[in-house]
Amino acid sequence: MYYNFEVQIPNVKGKIIIKKKGNATYVLFQYGQKYNFEKKYSVPQRTIIGKINPAKPTHMYPNEKYQEYFPENNALEELPESYRSCALKIGSYAVIKRTFDEYKLQPKLQKWFGKDAGLLMDLVSYLIVDEENAGQHYPDFAFTHPLFSNQMHIYSDSKICRFFKNVTQEQMNGFLNDWNKSRDHKDRIYISYDSTNKNCQAGDIDILEYGKAKVDVGSAIFNLALAFDKTNRVPLFYETYGGSITDVAQFAYTVDKVKEFGYKKVGFILDRGYFSKDNIRYLDANKYAFVMMVKGCKKLVRRLIEANRNTFETDRDCAIRAYRVYGKTVTAKLYEDDAAERYFHVFFNPSRQAAEREQLEQTVDKLKLYLDKHLGQAVTLGALYNEFFSLRYNRQKVLVAYEEKKDTIKSMLEICGYFCIVTSEALTAAQALMHYKGRDISEKIFKTDKSFIGSKSMRVQSAESLEAKIFVEFIALIIRNRIYNLLKETLLRLDNRANYLTVPAALRELEKIEMVRCNNGRYRLDHAVSKRQKTILSSFGMDDSSIRSLSSEISVLLSHNSSLLPDEGAIGQEVEDDGEDSFYEFN
């Protein structure tokens, strides 16, 4: 396929051949030669790189091969403004722009990315609106949307590829430093920290290693961690590290990064995967508080549950109705040589008790069925069977009988429905649970990353592109998370159930706000803003007048560029060699 803009025919002596075929004249480039042993001479290898413009014989419409053999020519990076839809969807652009302005992100990005800051913001919009991260589909998005790039230029997928490759670590770290510097460091904040991993089958990327994948597909993985300000509901920073590095081992470096960003009054909200004596001591040494789930510490938790069981489960003073649980706070040491008393919050959830007991009963029943089938056979059974059953073998290691460990199963049934959270500061059970439940935001953020901005697959082949794409996704998470929070606040204020106030539904509704191109080439708003759209816009402090004002700005900007538009019909078609002239070889 030929691009719908012109470039000058390359001046490469002895390498450019002009060939006319039918009504079109093609430009061929000789990229090499191949020796023919039968005919005993070299045959030139040529490929079509463009089609000549009849009105301007020194110019041609290039194709993909031109870009391959002449990558130094930047003309292919920027598509002409004529390659733009006659109907532009401006609703989603309006709220994303408002969010960029609210966080003052554009000047921060321009400081580090210069003229490419607009393209980066367009990629963020593309991730959020299309829920897609494939760079080759970006021009389709740009075709129907206003853009943040200079003069709303539409860039090709080749420019996107080069952009990802050229982003430096200094640029990304510089932005993260400025972003965290602008956050409030005076008030106490709680940072929800969590990580996930992603499978990857790309090329030579250093951080790809084999580790404990959450979804094991047999490929190498890398870890992605995110620090989230739960207090202000804002992502703060992210980390990427090798797939073989455990969460426990990485956490100390995260604490160091928090210190470097200047956060002092901080509490960490952590999953049980980060529990270790070294991590607790490191937090204490840096005077950082923590709220941590300790369900994995079986002996410690079981001892606390057994000591406090039947003392609070029906006490109305211990009821936490917001989460439908009962909670009690006790003090104890986290480990034997712990220097301080910790606050353990023991919770009981009646509905969770029923579910966990049924799951335990089903597990025991399945194990019994397996044992019944293998009585009289020589089998090797795992630790799970030995935990629930006393197994008897004969001298030939044949399973001859088994018996339930009734006391063990009884004690496990008794602690069903209980869980425990430990904090370094004196909090009530309700406060501790509320802080920990705030971790759900981190889980939603990771779900957003993989599902709602299309990043389940990274679609890169180099370490530079991987880091750059993750950085763009982080900016997209900042913007989308703010959109989510504002829509949720509006939903809570409304009396009726407005199911269009989820982020995907709201963006689809806003996409219906369009500008159309008139006969004079200027764009104008096609129709008034609907009632539903006004409700969505009100979440961002906007109304129909905001849309009218924005549409006027877009119309003026695009009309100033209209004099530069080439002929819209000048789009070439592919041509194939018909075999009449064996002198030419086409790729």
Residue pairs with C-beta under 8 A, 6 or more apart in sequence:
1 63
1 64
1 572
1 573
1 574
2 50
2 51
2 61
2 62
2 63
2 571
2 572
2 573
2 574
3 61
3 62
3 63
3 76
3 79
3 571
3 572
4 61
4 79
4 80
4 82
4 83
4 566
4 568
4 570
4 571
4 572
5 61
5 75
5 79
5 80
5 566
5 570
6 53
6 56
6 59
6 60
6 61
6 566
6 570
7 50
7 59
7 60
7 62
7 66
7 73
7 75
7 76
8 58
8 59
8 60
9 16
9 27
9 50
9 52
9 58
9 59
9 60
10 16
10 29
10 49
10 70
12 29
14 30
15 29
15 30
15 31
16 27
16 28
16 29
16 30
17 27
17 28
17 29
17 30
17 46
17 584
18 25
18 26
18 27
18 28
18 52
19 25
19 26
19 28
19 584
20 26
21 575
21 578
24 51
24 52
24 572
24 575
25 51
25 52
25 54
26 48
26 50
26 51
26 52
26 575
27 48
27 49
27 50
27 51
27 52
27 60
28 46
28 47
28 48
28 49
28 584
29 46
29 47
29 49
29 65
29 66
29 69
30 44
30 45
30 46
31 45
31 46
31 47
31 69
32 44
32 45
33 42
33 43
33 44
33 45
34 42
34 43
34 45
34 585
35 41
35 42
35 43
36 42
36 43
43 583
43 585
44 583
44 584
44 585
45 585
46 584
46 585
46 586
47 65
47 69
47 585
47 586
47 587
48 63
48 65
48 575
48 586
49 60
49 62
49 63
49 65
49 66
49 69
49 70
50 60
50 61
50 62
50 63
50 66
50 572
51 60
51 61
51 63
51 572
51 575
52 59
52 60
53 59
53 60
53 61
53 570
61 570
61 571
61 572
62 75
62 76
63 572
63 574
65 587
66 73
66 76
67 73
67 76
67 158
76 156
76 158
76 159
77 155
77 156
77 158
77 159
77 162
78 153
78 154
78 155
78 156
78 159
79 139
79 142
79 153
79 154
79 155
79 156
80 154
80 564
80 565
80 566
81 151
81 152
81 153
81 154
81 558
81 561
81 562
81 564
81 565
82 565
82 566
82 567
82 568
83 139
83 143
83 154
83 568
84 142
84 143
84 154
84 558
85 143
85 144
86 516
86 517
87 144
87 514
87 515
87 516
87 517
87 526
88 144
88 145
88 146
88 514
88 515
88 516
88 523
88 554
89 144
89 145
89 510
89 511
89 512
89 513
89 514
90 145
90 146
90 513
90 514
90 515
90 547
90 550
90 551
90 554
91 507
91 509
91 510
91 511
91 512
91 513
91 533
91 547
92 125
92 128
92 129
92 145
92 507
92 510
92 511
93 125
93 145
93 146
93 550
94 510
94 513
94 537
94 542
94 546
94 547
94 550
95 483
95 510
95 536
95 537
95 540
95 542
96 124
96 125
96 128
96 129
96 479
96 483
97 148
97 550
98 540
98 541
98 542
99 479
99 482
99 483
99 540
100 106
100 121
100 148
100 479
102 482
103 478
103 479
103 482
104 182
105 121
105 475
105 478
105 479
106 117
106 121
106 148
108 175
108 178
108 179
108 182
109 117
109 120
109 121
109 175
109 475
110 117
111 174
111 175
111 178
112 171
112 172
112 174
112 175
112 178
113 120
113 167
113 171
113 175
115 150
116 163
117 148
118 147
118 148
118 149
118 150
119 148
119 149
119 155
119 159
119 160
119 163
120 163
120 472
120 475
121 148
121 149
121 475
122 138
122 142
122 147
122 148
122 149
122 155
123 138
123 160
123 472
124 472
124 475
124 476
124 479
125 141
125 145
125 148
126 132
126 138
126 141
126 142
127 133
127 453
127 454
127 455
127 472
127 473
127 476
128 452
128 453
128 476
128 479
128 480
128 483
128 507
129 141
129 145
129 507
129 511
130 137
130 141
130 454
131 451
131 452
131 453
131 454
131 504
132 454
133 453
133 454
133 455
133 457
133 458
133 459
133 469
133 473
134 454
134 459
135 157
135 160
135 161
135 164
135 459
136 157
136 160
137 157
138 155
138 157
138 160
139 154
139 155
139 156
139 157
142 154
142 155
143 154
146 152
146 554
147 153
147 154
149 155
151 557
151 560
151 561
152 554
152 557
152 558
152 561
161 465
163 468
164 460
164 464
164 465
164 468
164 469
165 462
165 464
165 465
165 468
166 464
167 464
167 467
167 468
167 471
169 467
172 467
172 468
172 471
175 471
176 237
177 261
179 236
179 237
180 236
180 237
180 261
180 262
180 263
181 261
181 262
183 229
183 232
183 234
183 236
183 263
184 232
185 262
185 263
185 264
185 265
186 265
187 231
187 265
188 231
188 265
188 266
188 267
189 229
189 230
189 231
189 232
189 263
189 265
189 266
189 267
190 229
190 230
190 231
190 266
190 267
190 268
190 269
190 291
190 435
190 438
191 227
191 228
191 229
191 230
191 236
191 258
191 263
191 266
191 267
191 268
191 269
192 227
192 228
192 230
192 269
192 438
192 439
192 441
192 442
193 225
193 226
193 227
193 228
193 251
193 254
193 268
193 269
193 270
193 274
193 442
194 225
194 226
194 228
194 271
194 439
194 442
194 443
194 446
195 223
195 224
195 225
195 226
195 239
195 247
195 250
196 214
196 223
196 224
196 225
196 446
196 450
197 211
197 212
197 213
197 214
197 221
197 222
197 223
197 224
197 243
198 221
198 222
198 224
198 450
198 456
198 458
199 213
199 215
199 217
199 219
199 220
199 221
200 208
200 219
200 220
200 221
200 222
200 458
200 466
201 219
201 220
202 208
202 458
202 460
202 461
202 462
202 466
203 461
203 462
204 462
204 463
205 222
205 460
205 462
205 463
205 466
206 242
206 463
207 222
207 240
207 241
207 242
207 243
207 463
207 466
208 220
208 221
208 222
208 242
208 243
209 220
209 221
209 222
209 242
209 243
209 244
209 245
210 220
210 221
210 243
210 244
211 221
211 223
211 242
211 243
211 244
211 245
211 246
212 246
213 221
213 243
220 243
221 243
222 240
222 241
222 242
222 243
222 466
223 239
223 240
223 241
223 242
223 243
223 245
223 247
223 250
224 238
224 239
224 240
224 449
224 470
225 238
225 239
225 240
225 241
225 247
225 250
225 254
226 235
226 237
226 238
226 239
226 442
226 445
226 446
226 474
226 477
227 235
227 236
227 237
227 238
227 239
227 254
227 257
227 258
228 234
228 235
228 236
228 441
228 442
228 445
229 235
229 236
230 269
230 435
230 438
230 439
230 441
233 441
233 481
233 485
234 478
234 481
234 482
235 445
235 474
235 477
235 478
235 481
236 261
237 257
237 261
238 470
238 474
239 250
239 253
239 254
239 257
240 466
240 467
240 470
241 250
247 273
247 274
248 273
248 274
248 275
248 276
248 278
248 279
251 270
251 274
251 279
251 282
252 278
252 279
252 282
255 268
255 282
255 283
255 286
255 288
258 266
258 288
259 286
266 288
266 289
267 288
267 289
267 290
267 291
267 424
267 425
267 435
268 283
268 288
268 289
268 290
268 291
268 292
269 290
269 291
269 292
269 435
269 436
269 438
269 439
270 290
270 291
270 292
270 293
271 292
271 293
271 439
272 292
272 293
272 294
272 295
272 296
272 297
273 296
274 292
275 292
275 293
275 294
275 296
275 297
277 335
280 290
280 334
280 335
280 338
283 289
283 290
283 424
284 339
284 340
284 424
289 423
289 424
289 425
290 423
290 424
291 421
291 422
291 423
291 427
291 432
291 435
291 436
292 421
292 422
292 423
293 419
293 420
293 421
293 436
294 300
294 301
294 334
294 344
294 420
294 421
294 422
295 301
295 419
295 420
300 334
301 418
301 419
301 420
302 411
302 415
304 330
304 332
304 344
304 346
304 420
305 346
305 415
305 418
305 420
306 414
306 415
307 330
308 328
308 330
308 346
309 414
309 415
309 418
311 328
312 318
312 326
312 327
312 328
312 346
312 348
313 326
313 348
313 350
314 326
315 326
318 326
318 327
318 328
318 429
319 325
319 326
320 326
320 327
320 347
320 429
320 430
320 433
322 430
322 434
323 433
323 437
324 349
324 350
324 351
325 347
325 348
325 349
325 433
326 347
326 348
327 345
327 346
327 347
327 348
327 429
327 430
327 432
327 433
328 345
328 346
328 429
329 343
329 344
329 345
329 346
329 427
329 428
329 429
329 432
330 343
330 344
330 346
331 341
331 342
331 343
331 344
332 341
332 342
332 344
333 340
333 341
333 342
334 342
334 422
340 424
342 422
342 423
342 424
343 422
343 423
343 424
343 425
343 426
343 427
343 432
344 420
344 421
344 422
345 420
345 421
345 422
345 423
345 427
345 429
345 432
345 433
346 418
346 419
346 420
346 429
347 418
347 419
347 420
347 421
347 429
347 433
348 417
348 418
349 417
349 418
349 419
350 417
352 416
352 417
352 419
353 416
353 417
353 418
354 417
356 416
356 417
357 413
357 416
357 417
360 409
360 412
360 413
360 416
363 388
364 388
364 404
364 409
367 384
367 385
367 388
367 389
371 381
371 385
371 389
371 391
371 399
371 402
374 399
375 399
375 400
375 401
375 402
376 398
376 399
376 400
377 398
377 399
378 396
378 397
378 398
378 399
379 399
381 391
381 399
385 391
387 405
387 408
388 404
388 405
388 408
388 409
389 402
389 403
389 404
389 405
390 402
390 403
390 404
390 405
391 399
391 401
391 402
392 399
392 400
392 401
392 402
392 403
393 399
393 400
394 400
421 432
421 433
421 436
423 432
423 435
427 435
445 477
445 481
448 477
448 480
448 481
448 484
449 455
449 473
449 477
450 456
452 480
452 503
452 504
453 473
453 476
453 477
453 480
455 469
455 473
458 466
458 469
458 470
459 469
460 466
460 469
480 503
483 503
483 506
483 540
484 503
486 539
486 540
487 501
487 502
487 503
487 506
487 536
487 539
488 501
489 539
490 498
490 501
490 535
490 536
490 538
490 539
491 498
491 501
494 501
494 535
498 535
499 505
500 506
500 509
500 532
500 536
501 535
501 536
501 539
506 536
506 539
509 532
509 533
509 536
510 533
510 536
510 537
512 530
512 533
513 525
513 529
513 533
513 547
514 525
514 526
514 527
515 523
515 524
515 525
515 526
515 551
515 554
515 555
516 523
516 524
516 526
517 523
518 524
521 559
521 562
522 555
522 558
522 559
522 562
523 551
523 554
523 555
523 558
523 559
524 551
524 555
525 547
525 548
525 551
528 544
529 537
529 543
529 544
529 547
534 543
534 544
537 543
537 544
537 546
537 547
576 586
577 584
577 585
577 586
